[in-house]
Amino acid sequence: MKAIIIDDEKRARVTLQLLLQEYCPNVTVVAECENLPEGVKAIRKHQPDLVLLDIEMPGHSGLELLDFFDENDVNFSIIFTTAYNEYAIQAFKFSAIDYLLKPIVPEELADAVKRLERQKQKLENFSALKENMQQENLTKIAVPSGNSLIFLDVSKIEYIKGEGAYSEVFCSHNISHMVSRNLKNFEDILCTNPRFLRVHKSYIVNLNFVAAYNKSDGGSLELENKKSIPVSADKTLQILEKTQLIKR
């Protein structure tokens, strides 16, 4: 794989090149660039398979890279390198885009490269990332379904039911999707949003769609669409606190 490194810090570029030499012997760095315009020129000249791209650089954000290319010209994958905050990390997870936190862990770099060898990124992922980064609240989540990724509007997710290595995502208007992602994965991504709560070992609920809490039969939530979701005993107090907070 031919790779280009784009980072305004020379030390970061040198470190990343050394890590690639040691842990990713199948990757050859063909150019190092200290800003986005240089990176764009290098990509057009070398036609790389992989671009390792810092997000925060003077003049241009790394997120602007694809603005310089037509859709048909994007034949490379991107791994973002960042010392960014937790909100941005959630945006990467939501959009199914590979990222590495600085200081870079060698094993995580090697794993990211292997993932990209197996499956090429799609432009829709980057569109979702840019949209998520520009919003106050994360708006879209990329989830694997069959051989493709589907993008779901977070505000329309009513609840998620876990079934082993898979989950079924139930959305507004009686739309549902079976996806190859376990419930813990959704919990890690969605439950940083106060409107989402794992209320049971098999369920995550969007509290915006809760109509009532029923104490009988061990406790359950009734959604606006009349669906009944079981509640674990240890989640009752948390549910009451969160619903009161959201109603305010």
CYANA upper distance limits for C-alpha pairs under 8 A (distance plus 0.5 A):
  1 MET  CA     26 ASN  CA      6.59
  1 MET  CA     27 VAL  CA      5.18
  1 MET  CA     28 THR  CA      6.63
  1 MET  CA     48 PRO  CA      7.94
  1 MET  CA     49 ASP  CA      6.17
  1 MET  CA     50 LEU  CA      7.54
  2 LYS  CA     27 VAL  CA      6.39
  2 LYS  CA     28 THR  CA      5.52
  2 LYS  CA     29 VAL  CA      6.47
  2 LYS  CA     30 VAL  CA      6.78
  2 LYS  CA     47 GLN  CA      8.47
  2 LYS  CA     48 PRO  CA      5.35
  2 LYS  CA     49 ASP  CA      5.76
  2 LYS  CA     50 LEU  CA      6.83
  3 ALA  CA     27 VAL  CA      7.01
  3 ALA  CA     28 THR  CA      6.36
  3 ALA  CA     29 VAL  CA      5.15
  3 ALA  CA     30 VAL  CA      6.42
  3 ALA  CA     31 ALA  CA      7.79
  3 ALA  CA     48 PRO  CA      5.87
  3 ALA  CA     49 ASP  CA      6.55
  3 ALA  CA     50 LEU  CA      5.17
  3 ALA  CA     51 VAL  CA      6.08
  3 ALA  CA     52 LEU  CA      7.80
  4 ILE  CA     29 VAL  CA      6.18
  4 ILE  CA     30 VAL  CA      6.41
  4 ILE  CA     31 ALA  CA      5.50
  4 ILE  CA     32 GLU  CA      6.39
  4 ILE  CA     33 CYS  CA      8.16
  4 ILE  CA     39 GLY  CA      8.19
  4 ILE  CA     42 ALA  CA      8.09
  4 ILE  CA     43 ILE  CA      7.85
  4 ILE  CA     48 PRO  CA      7.14
  4 ILE  CA     50 LEU  CA      7.02
  4 ILE  CA     51 VAL  CA      5.40
  4 ILE  CA     52 LEU  CA      6.72
  5 ILE  CA     13 ARG  CA      7.03
  5 ILE  CA     16 LEU  CA      8.48
  5 ILE  CA     17 GLN  CA      8.46
  5 ILE  CA     29 VAL  CA      7.85
  5 ILE  CA     31 ALA  CA      7.00
  5 ILE  CA     32 GLU  CA      5.33
  5 ILE  CA     33 CYS  CA      6.65
  5 ILE  CA     39 GLY  CA      8.39
  5 ILE  CA     51 VAL  CA      6.50
  5 ILE  CA     52 LEU  CA      5.33
  5 ILE  CA     53 LEU  CA      6.68
  6 ILE  CA     13 ARG  CA      7.96
  6 ILE  CA     32 GLU  CA      6.53
  6 ILE  CA     33 CYS  CA      5.21
  6 ILE  CA     34 GLU  CA      6.25
  6 ILE  CA     35 ASN  CA      6.85
  6 ILE  CA     36 LEU  CA      7.43
  6 ILE  CA     39 GLY  CA      6.46
  6 ILE  CA     51 VAL  CA      7.91
  6 ILE  CA     52 LEU  CA      6.68
  6 ILE  CA     53 LEU  CA      5.44
  6 ILE  CA     54 ASP  CA      6.67
  7 ASP  CA     12 ALA  CA      7.43
  7 ASP  CA     13 ARG  CA      6.69
  7 ASP  CA     32 GLU  CA      8.39
  7 ASP  CA     33 CYS  CA      6.84
  7 ASP  CA     34 GLU  CA      5.50
  7 ASP  CA     35 ASN  CA      6.85
  7 ASP  CA     53 LEU  CA      6.87
  7 ASP  CA     54 ASP  CA      5.61
  7 ASP  CA     57 MET  CA      7.60
  8 ASP  CA     33 CYS  CA      7.93
  8 ASP  CA     34 GLU  CA      4.64
  8 ASP  CA     35 ASN  CA      6.18
  8 ASP  CA     54 ASP  CA      8.26
  8 ASP  CA     57 MET  CA      6.43
  8 ASP  CA     58 PRO  CA      8.08
  9 GLU  CA     13 ARG  CA      7.00
  9 GLU  CA     34 GLU  CA      7.36
 10 LYS  CA     14 VAL  CA      6.72
 10 LYS  CA     34 GLU  CA      7.87
 11 ARG  CA     15 THR  CA      6.55
 12 ALA  CA     16 LEU  CA      6.58
 13 ARG  CA     17 GLN  CA      6.68
 13 ARG  CA     32 GLU  CA      7.40
 14 VAL  CA     18 LEU  CA      6.77
 15 THR  CA     19 LEU  CA      6.74
 16 LEU  CA     20 LEU  CA      6.68
 16 LEU  CA    104 ILE  CA      8.41
 17 GLN  CA     21 GLN  CA      6.75
 17 GLN  CA     29 VAL  CA      7.43
 18 LEU  CA     22 GLU  CA      6.84
 19 LEU  CA     23 TYR  CA      6.32
 19 LEU  CA     24 CYS  CA      7.94
 19 LEU  CA    106 PRO  CA      6.88
 20 LEU  CA     24 CYS  CA      5.25
 20 LEU  CA     25 PRO  CA      7.16
 20 LEU  CA     27 VAL  CA      7.13
 20 LEU  CA     28 THR  CA      8.42
 20 LEU  CA    109 LEU  CA      8.46
 20 LEU  CA    110 ALA  CA      8.48
 21 GLN  CA     25 PRO  CA      5.90
 21 GLN  CA     27 VAL  CA      7.83
 21 GLN  CA     28 THR  CA      8.16
 23 TYR  CA    106 PRO  CA      7.18
 23 TYR  CA    107 GLU  CA      8.11
 23 TYR  CA    109 LEU  CA      8.46
 23 TYR  CA    110 ALA  CA      6.62
 24 CYS  CA    110 ALA  CA      6.46
 24 CYS  CA    113 VAL  CA      8.17
 30 VAL  CA     46 HIS  CA      7.72
 30 VAL  CA     48 PRO  CA      8.44
 31 ALA  CA     42 ALA  CA      7.21
 32 GLU  CA     39 GLY  CA      8.32
 33 CYS  CA     38 GLU  CA      6.22
 33 CYS  CA     39 GLY  CA      5.93
 33 CYS  CA     42 ALA  CA      8.30
 34 GLU  CA     38 GLU  CA      7.49
 34 GLU  CA     39 GLY  CA      8.07
 35 ASN  CA     39 GLY  CA      6.77
 35 ASN  CA     57 MET  CA      7.24
 35 ASN  CA     58 PRO  CA      7.93
 35 ASN  CA     60 HIS  CA      8.16
 36 LEU  CA     40 VAL  CA      6.64
 36 LEU  CA     57 MET  CA      8.41
 36 LEU  CA     60 HIS  CA      6.84
 36 LEU  CA     61 SER  CA      8.30
 36 LEU  CA     62 GLY  CA      7.41
 36 LEU  CA     65 LEU  CA      7.43
 37 PRO  CA     41 LYS  CA      6.95
 38 GLU  CA     42 ALA  CA      6.72
 39 GLY  CA     43 ILE  CA      6.62
 40 VAL  CA     44 ARG  CA      6.84
 40 VAL  CA     65 LEU  CA      7.82
 40 VAL  CA     68 PHE  CA      7.70
 41 LYS  CA     45 LYS  CA      6.71
 42 ALA  CA     46 HIS  CA      6.39
 42 ALA  CA     47 GLN  CA      8.38
 43 ILE  CA     47 GLN  CA      5.76
 43 ILE  CA     48 PRO  CA      6.67
 47 GLN  CA     75 ASN  CA      8.30
 47 GLN  CA     76 PHE  CA      8.20
 48 PRO  CA     75 ASN  CA      8.44
 48 PRO  CA     76 PHE  CA      6.61
 49 ASP  CA     75 ASN  CA      7.45
 49 ASP  CA     76 PHE  CA      5.05
 49 ASP  CA     77 SER  CA      6.68
 50 LEU  CA     76 PHE  CA      5.79
 50 LEU  CA     77 SER  CA      5.30
 50 LEU  CA     78 ILE  CA      6.25
 50 LEU  CA     79 ILE  CA      8.06
 51 VAL  CA     76 PHE  CA      7.43
 51 VAL  CA     77 SER  CA      6.70
 51 VAL  CA     78 ILE  CA      5.31
 51 VAL  CA     79 ILE  CA      6.86
 52 LEU  CA     78 ILE  CA      6.40
 52 LEU  CA     79 ILE  CA      5.44
 52 LEU  CA     80 PHE  CA      6.35
 52 LEU  CA     81 THR  CA      7.25
 53 LEU  CA     62 GLY  CA      6.75
 53 LEU  CA     78 ILE  CA      7.38
 53 LEU  CA     79 ILE  CA      6.70
 53 LEU  CA     80 PHE  CA      5.28
 53 LEU  CA     81 THR  CA      6.26
 54 ASP  CA     62 GLY  CA      6.35
 54 ASP  CA     80 PHE  CA      6.23
 54 ASP  CA     81 THR  CA      5.29
 54 ASP  CA     82 THR  CA      6.37
 55 ILE  CA     61 SER  CA      5.87
 55 ILE  CA     62 GLY  CA      4.64
 55 ILE  CA     63 LEU  CA      6.81
 55 ILE  CA     80 PHE  CA      7.12
 55 ILE  CA     81 THR  CA      7.20
 55 ILE  CA     82 THR  CA      6.57
 56 GLU  CA     60 HIS  CA      8.11
 56 GLU  CA     61 SER  CA      5.86
 56 GLU  CA     62 GLY  CA      6.96
 56 GLU  CA     82 THR  CA      8.01
 57 MET  CA     61 SER  CA      6.21
 57 MET  CA     62 GLY  CA      7.54
 60 HIS  CA     64 GLU  CA      7.29
 61 SER  CA     65 LEU  CA      8.25
 63 LEU  CA    130 LYS  CA      7.38
 64 GLU  CA     68 PHE  CA      8.02
 65 LEU  CA     69 PHE  CA      8.20
 66 LEU  CA     70 ASP  CA      8.33
 66 LEU  CA     74 VAL  CA      8.23
 69 PHE  CA     73 ASP  CA      6.49
 69 PHE  CA     74 VAL  CA      7.23
 70 ASP  CA     74 VAL  CA      7.52
 71 GLU  CA    123 LEU  CA      8.29
 77 SER  CA    116 LEU  CA      7.56
 77 SER  CA    120 LYS  CA      7.14
 77 SER  CA    121 GLN  CA      6.42
 78 ILE  CA     98 ASP  CA      7.81
 78 ILE  CA    121 GLN  CA      8.41
 79 ILE  CA     97 ILE  CA      8.01
 79 ILE  CA     98 ASP  CA      5.67
 79 ILE  CA     99 TYR  CA      5.77
 79 ILE  CA    100 LEU  CA      7.68
 79 ILE  CA    112 ALA  CA      8.11
 80 PHE  CA     98 ASP  CA      6.98
 80 PHE  CA     99 TYR  CA      4.99
 80 PHE  CA    100 LEU  CA      6.69
 81 THR  CA     99 TYR  CA      6.19
 81 THR  CA    100 LEU  CA      5.29
 81 THR  CA    101 LEU  CA      6.45
 81 THR  CA    102 LYS  CA      7.15
 81 THR  CA    104 ILE  CA      8.48
 82 THR  CA     99 TYR  CA      7.77
 82 THR  CA    100 LEU  CA      6.79
 82 THR  CA    101 LEU  CA      5.63
 82 THR  CA    102 LYS  CA      6.19
 83 ALA  CA    101 LEU  CA      6.08
 83 ALA  CA    102 LYS  CA      5.65
 83 ALA  CA    103 PRO  CA      8.28
 84 TYR  CA     88 ALA  CA      6.72
 84 TYR  CA     89 ILE  CA      7.49
 84 TYR  CA    101 LEU  CA      8.09
 85 ASN  CA     89 ILE  CA      7.05
 86 GLU  CA     90 GLN  CA      6.78
 87 TYR  CA     91 ALA  CA      6.94
 88 ALA  CA     92 PHE  CA      6.93
 88 ALA  CA    133 MET  CA      7.11
 89 ILE  CA     93 LYS  CA      6.88
 90 GLN  CA     94 PHE  CA      6.52
 90 GLN  CA    138 LEU  CA      8.47
 90 GLN  CA    189 ILE  CA      7.06
 91 ALA  CA     95 SER  CA      6.67
 91 ALA  CA    129 LEU  CA      6.64
 91 ALA  CA    132 ASN  CA      6.20
 91 ALA  CA    133 MET  CA      6.70
 91 ALA  CA    138 LEU  CA      7.06
 92 PHE  CA     96 ALA  CA      6.56
 92 PHE  CA     97 ILE  CA      5.75
 92 PHE  CA     98 ASP  CA      7.51
 92 PHE  CA     99 TYR  CA      7.52
 92 PHE  CA    129 LEU  CA      6.86
 93 LYS  CA     97 ILE  CA      7.02
 93 LYS  CA    189 ILE  CA      7.31
 94 PHE  CA    129 LEU  CA      8.13
 94 PHE  CA    138 LEU  CA      8.26
 94 PHE  CA    140 LYS  CA      7.10
 94 PHE  CA    141 ILE  CA      4.88
 94 PHE  CA    142 ALA  CA      6.19
 94 PHE  CA    189 ILE  CA      7.39
 95 SER  CA    125 ASN  CA      5.93
 95 SER  CA    126 PHE  CA      7.71
 95 SER  CA    128 ALA  CA      6.14
 95 SER  CA    129 LEU  CA      5.72
 95 SER  CA    132 ASN  CA      8.39
 95 SER  CA    140 LYS  CA      7.67
 95 SER  CA    141 ILE  CA      6.16
 95 SER  CA    142 ALA  CA      5.51
 96 ALA  CA    125 ASN  CA      6.94
 96 ALA  CA    141 ILE  CA      8.41
 96 ALA  CA    142 ALA  CA      6.28
 96 ALA  CA    143 VAL  CA      8.07
 97 ILE  CA    121 GLN  CA      8.42
 97 ILE  CA    125 ASN  CA      7.06
 97 ILE  CA    126 PHE  CA      7.84
 97 ILE  CA    129 LEU  CA      8.09
 98 ASP  CA    112 ALA  CA      7.13
 99 TYR  CA    112 ALA  CA      8.46
100 LEU  CA    104 ILE  CA      6.67
100 LEU  CA    105 VAL  CA      8.42
100 LEU  CA    108 GLU  CA      7.72
100 LEU  CA    109 LEU  CA      7.49
101 LEU  CA    105 VAL  CA      8.40
104 ILE  CA    108 GLU  CA      7.99
104 ILE  CA    109 LEU  CA      7.61
105 VAL  CA    109 LEU  CA      6.94
106 PRO  CA    110 ALA  CA      6.82
107 GLU  CA    111 ASP  CA      6.65
108 GLU  CA    112 ALA  CA      6.61
109 LEU  CA    113 VAL  CA      6.83
110 ALA  CA    114 LYS  CA      6.76
111 ASP  CA    115 ARG  CA      6.74
112 ALA  CA    116 LEU  CA      6.92
113 VAL  CA    117 GLU  CA      6.80
114 LYS  CA    118 ARG  CA      6.95
115 ARG  CA    119 GLN  CA      6.73
116 LEU  CA    120 LYS  CA      6.08
116 LEU  CA    121 GLN  CA      7.69
121 GLN  CA    125 ASN  CA      7.78
122 LYS  CA    126 PHE  CA      7.91
123 LEU  CA    127 SER  CA      6.95
124 GLU  CA    128 ALA  CA      6.70
125 ASN  CA    129 LEU  CA      6.70
125 ASN  CA    142 ALA  CA      7.77
126 PHE  CA    130 LYS  CA      6.67
127 SER  CA    131 GLU  CA      6.73
128 ALA  CA    132 ASN  CA      6.54
128 ALA  CA    140 LYS  CA      6.92
128 ALA  CA    141 ILE  CA      8.29
128 ALA  CA    142 ALA  CA      8.42
128 ALA  CA    151 PHE  CA      8.39
129 LEU  CA    133 MET  CA      6.55
130 LYS  CA    134 GLN  CA      6.74
131 GLU  CA    135 GLN  CA      6.93
131 GLU  CA    139 THR  CA      8.06
132 ASN  CA    137 ASN  CA      7.82
132 ASN  CA    138 LEU  CA      5.49
132 ASN  CA    139 THR  CA      6.28
132 ASN  CA    140 LYS  CA      7.19
133 MET  CA    138 LEU  CA      7.96
135 GLN  CA    139 THR  CA      7.76
138 LEU  CA    154 VAL  CA      8.07
139 THR  CA    153 ASP  CA      6.33
139 THR  CA    154 VAL  CA      5.98
139 THR  CA    155 SER  CA      7.58
140 LYS  CA    151 PHE  CA      6.64
140 LYS  CA    152 LEU  CA      5.91
140 LYS  CA    153 ASP  CA      5.22
140 LYS  CA    154 VAL  CA      6.00
141 ILE  CA    151 PHE  CA      5.98
141 ILE  CA    152 LEU  CA      5.79
141 ILE  CA    153 ASP  CA      7.17
141 ILE  CA    154 VAL  CA      7.00
142 ALA  CA    149 LEU  CA      6.60
142 ALA  CA    150 ILE  CA      6.12
142 ALA  CA    151 PHE  CA      5.05
142 ALA  CA    152 LEU  CA      7.03
143 VAL  CA    149 LEU  CA      5.90
143 VAL  CA    150 ILE  CA      5.97
143 VAL  CA    151 PHE  CA      6.96
143 VAL  CA    152 LEU  CA      8.21
143 VAL  CA    179 VAL  CA      7.13
143 VAL  CA    180 SER  CA      8.33
143 VAL  CA    181 ARG  CA      8.00
144 PRO  CA    148 SER  CA      6.40
144 PRO  CA    149 LEU  CA      4.98
144 PRO  CA    150 ILE  CA      6.88
144 PRO  CA    179 VAL  CA      6.11
144 PRO  CA    180 SER  CA      6.27
144 PRO  CA    181 ARG  CA      7.63
145 SER  CA    149 LEU  CA      6.31
145 SER  CA    150 ILE  CA      7.16
145 SER  CA    177 HIS  CA      8.14
145 SER  CA    178 MET  CA      7.13
145 SER  CA    179 VAL  CA      5.14
145 SER  CA    180 SER  CA      6.56
146 GLY  CA    179 VAL  CA      7.87
146 GLY  CA    180 SER  CA      8.02
152 LEU  CA    156 LYS  CA      8.28
152 LEU  CA    157 ILE  CA      8.27
153 ASP  CA    157 ILE  CA      7.50
156 LYS  CA    171 CYS  CA      5.87
156 LYS  CA    172 SER  CA      5.90
157 ILE  CA    169 VAL  CA      7.48
157 ILE  CA    170 PHE  CA      6.54
157 ILE  CA    171 CYS  CA      4.84
157 ILE  CA    172 SER  CA      7.06
157 ILE  CA    206 ASN  CA      7.23
158 GLU  CA    169 VAL  CA      8.43
158 GLU  CA    170 PHE  CA      6.25
158 GLU  CA    171 CYS  CA      5.66
158 GLU  CA    172 SER  CA      7.02
158 GLU  CA    205 VAL  CA      6.74
158 GLU  CA    206 ASN  CA      5.70
158 GLU  CA    208 ASN  CA      8.43
158 GLU  CA    209 PHE  CA      6.57
159 TYR  CA    169 VAL  CA      6.85
159 TYR  CA    170 PHE  CA      5.96
159 TYR  CA    171 CYS  CA      7.64
159 TYR  CA    203 TYR  CA      7.51
159 TYR  CA    204 ILE  CA      6.06
159 TYR  CA    205 VAL  CA      4.79
159 TYR  CA    206 ASN  CA      6.25
160 ILE  CA    167 SER  CA      7.13
160 ILE  CA    168 GLU  CA      6.17
160 ILE  CA    169 VAL  CA      5.03
160 ILE  CA    170 PHE  CA      6.44
160 ILE  CA    183 LEU  CA      8.17
160 ILE  CA    203 TYR  CA      6.12
160 ILE  CA    204 ILE  CA      5.63
160 ILE  CA    205 VAL  CA      6.98
161 LYS  CA    167 SER  CA      6.04
161 LYS  CA    168 GLU  CA      5.72
161 LYS  CA    169 VAL  CA      7.08
161 LYS  CA    170 PHE  CA      8.50
161 LYS  CA    183 LEU  CA      7.82
161 LYS  CA    202 SER  CA      6.05
161 LYS  CA    203 TYR  CA      5.25
161 LYS  CA    204 ILE  CA      7.24
162 GLY  CA    166 TYR  CA      6.71
162 GLY  CA    167 SER  CA      4.80
162 GLY  CA    168 GLU  CA      6.95
162 GLY  CA    182 ASN  CA      6.75
162 GLY  CA    183 LEU  CA      5.48
162 GLY  CA    201 LYS  CA      8.48
162 GLY  CA    202 SER  CA      5.33
162 GLY  CA    203 TYR  CA      6.70
163 GLU  CA    167 SER  CA      5.90
163 GLU  CA    168 GLU  CA      8.07
163 GLU  CA    182 ASN  CA      7.81
163 GLU  CA    183 LEU  CA      8.29
163 GLU  CA    202 SER  CA      7.65
164 GLY  CA    182 ASN  CA      6.84
164 GLY  CA    183 LEU  CA      8.47
165 ALA  CA    180 SER  CA      6.95
165 ALA  CA    181 ARG  CA      6.49
165 ALA  CA    182 ASN  CA      5.16
165 ALA  CA    183 LEU  CA      8.38
166 TYR  CA    178 MET  CA      7.48
166 TYR  CA    179 VAL  CA      6.23
166 TYR  CA    180 SER  CA      5.16
166 TYR  CA    181 ARG  CA      5.53
166 TYR  CA    182 ASN  CA      5.44
166 TYR  CA    183 LEU  CA      7.95
167 SER  CA    178 MET  CA      6.34
167 SER  CA    179 VAL  CA      6.01
167 SER  CA    180 SER  CA      7.14
167 SER  CA    181 ARG  CA      6.49
167 SER  CA    182 ASN  CA      6.13
167 SER  CA    183 LEU  CA      6.63
168 GLU  CA    176 SER  CA      7.15
168 GLU  CA    177 HIS  CA      6.01
168 GLU  CA    178 MET  CA      4.86
168 GLU  CA    179 VAL  CA      6.70
169 VAL  CA    176 SER  CA      5.89
169 VAL  CA    177 HIS  CA      5.63
169 VAL  CA    178 MET  CA      6.88
169 VAL  CA    179 VAL  CA      8.01
170 PHE  CA    174 ASN  CA      7.63
170 PHE  CA    175 ILE  CA      6.58
170 PHE  CA    176 SER  CA      4.86
170 PHE  CA    177 HIS  CA      7.18
171 CYS  CA    175 ILE  CA      5.66
171 CYS  CA    176 SER  CA      6.27
181 ARG  CA    185 ASN  CA      6.93
181 ARG  CA    186 PHE  CA      8.03
182 ASN  CA    186 PHE  CA      7.45
183 LEU  CA    187 GLU  CA      6.66
183 LEU  CA    202 SER  CA      7.75
183 LEU  CA    203 TYR  CA      8.15
183 LEU  CA    204 ILE  CA      8.28
184 LYS  CA    188 ASP  CA      6.69
185 ASN  CA    189 ILE  CA      6.98
186 PHE  CA    190 LEU  CA      6.16
186 PHE  CA    191 CYS  CA      8.05
187 GLU  CA    191 CYS  CA      5.63
187 GLU  CA    197 LEU  CA      8.30
187 GLU  CA    198 ARG  CA      7.29
187 GLU  CA    204 ILE  CA      7.83
188 ASP  CA    192 THR  CA      7.75
190 LEU  CA    196 PHE  CA      6.80
191 CYS  CA    195 ARG  CA      8.05
191 CYS  CA    196 PHE  CA      5.51
191 CYS  CA    197 LEU  CA      6.20
191 CYS  CA    198 ARG  CA      7.89
192 THR  CA    196 PHE  CA      8.10
194 PRO  CA    242 LYS  CA      7.75
195 ARG  CA    206 ASN  CA      6.03
195 ARG  CA    207 LEU  CA      5.73
195 ARG  CA    208 ASN  CA      7.00
195 ARG  CA    242 LYS  CA      8.11
195 ARG  CA    246 ILE  CA      7.88
196 PHE  CA    204 ILE  CA      7.20
196 PHE  CA    205 VAL  CA      6.12
196 PHE  CA    206 ASN  CA      5.10
196 PHE  CA    207 LEU  CA      6.59
197 LEU  CA    204 ILE  CA      5.96
197 LEU  CA    205 VAL  CA      6.04
197 LEU  CA    206 ASN  CA      7.25
197 LEU  CA    207 LEU  CA      7.83
197 LEU  CA    239 ILE  CA      8.35
198 ARG  CA    203 TYR  CA      6.34
198 ARG  CA    204 ILE  CA      4.59
198 ARG  CA    205 VAL  CA      6.86
199 VAL  CA    203 TYR  CA      6.47
199 VAL  CA    204 ILE  CA      6.36
199 VAL  CA    205 VAL  CA      7.33
199 VAL  CA    230 PRO  CA      8.03
199 VAL  CA    231 VAL  CA      5.75
199 VAL  CA    232 SER  CA      6.58
199 VAL  CA    235 LYS  CA      6.35
199 VAL  CA    239 ILE  CA      8.20
200 HIS  CA    204 ILE  CA      7.59
200 HIS  CA    230 PRO  CA      7.08
200 HIS  CA    231 VAL  CA      5.74
200 HIS  CA    232 SER  CA      5.48
200 HIS  CA    235 LYS  CA      8.18
201 LYS  CA    232 SER  CA      8.09
203 TYR  CA    229 ILE  CA      7.98
203 TYR  CA    230 PRO  CA      8.42
206 ASN  CA    210 VAL  CA      7.83
207 LEU  CA    242 LYS  CA      8.49
207 LEU  CA    243 THR  CA      7.19
208 ASN  CA    246 ILE  CA      8.34
209 PHE  CA    223 LEU  CA      6.07
209 PHE  CA    224 GLU  CA      6.19
210 VAL  CA    221 LEU  CA      7.13
210 VAL  CA    222 GLU  CA      6.53
210 VAL  CA    223 LEU  CA      4.84
210 VAL  CA    224 GLU  CA      6.44
211 ALA  CA    221 LEU  CA      8.07
211 ALA  CA    222 GLU  CA      6.11
211 ALA  CA    223 LEU  CA      5.49
211 ALA  CA    224 GLU  CA      5.61
212 ALA  CA    221 LEU  CA      6.39
212 ALA  CA    222 GLU  CA      5.59
212 ALA  CA    223 LEU  CA      7.39
213 TYR  CA    219 GLY  CA      7.79
213 TYR  CA    220 SER  CA      6.48
213 TYR  CA    221 LEU  CA      5.16
213 TYR  CA    222 GLU  CA      6.70
214 ASN  CA    219 GLY  CA      5.98
214 ASN  CA    220 SER  CA      5.72
214 ASN  CA    221 LEU  CA      6.60
214 ASN  CA    222 GLU  CA      7.80
215 LYS  CA    219 GLY  CA      4.89
215 LYS  CA    220 SER  CA      7.19
216 SER  CA    220 SER  CA      8.09
218 GLY  CA    230 PRO  CA      8.44
218 GLY  CA    231 VAL  CA      7.79
218 GLY  CA    232 SER  CA      8.21
218 GLY  CA    233 ALA  CA      7.48
219 GLY  CA    230 PRO  CA      6.89
219 GLY  CA    231 VAL  CA      5.90
219 GLY  CA    232 SER  CA      7.87
219 GLY  CA    233 ALA  CA      7.77
219 GLY  CA    236 THR  CA      8.20
220 SER  CA    228 SER  CA      6.91
220 SER  CA    229 ILE  CA      5.90
220 SER  CA    230 PRO  CA      4.87
220 SER  CA    231 VAL  CA      5.43
221 LEU  CA    228 SER  CA      6.10
221 LEU  CA    229 ILE  CA      5.53
221 LEU  CA    230 PRO  CA      6.94
221 LEU  CA    231 VAL  CA      7.40
222 GLU  CA    226 LYS  CA      6.34
222 GLU  CA    227 LYS  CA      6.27
222 GLU  CA    228 SER  CA      5.17
222 GLU  CA    229 ILE  CA      6.97
223 LEU  CA    227 LYS  CA      5.80
223 LEU  CA    228 SER  CA      6.93
223 LEU  CA    229 ILE  CA      8.26
231 VAL  CA    235 LYS  CA      7.20
231 VAL  CA    236 THR  CA      7.61
232 SER  CA    236 THR  CA      7.57
235 LYS  CA    239 ILE  CA      6.62
236 THR  CA    240 LEU  CA      6.91
237 LEU  CA    241 GLU  CA      6.72
238 GLN  CA    242 LYS  CA      6.60
239 ILE  CA    243 THR  CA      6.56
240 LEU  CA    244 GLN  CA      6.73
241 GLU  CA    245 LEU  CA      6.78
242 LYS  CA    246 ILE  CA      6.67
243 THR  CA    247 LYS  CA      6.61
244 GLN  CA    248 ARG  CA      6.93
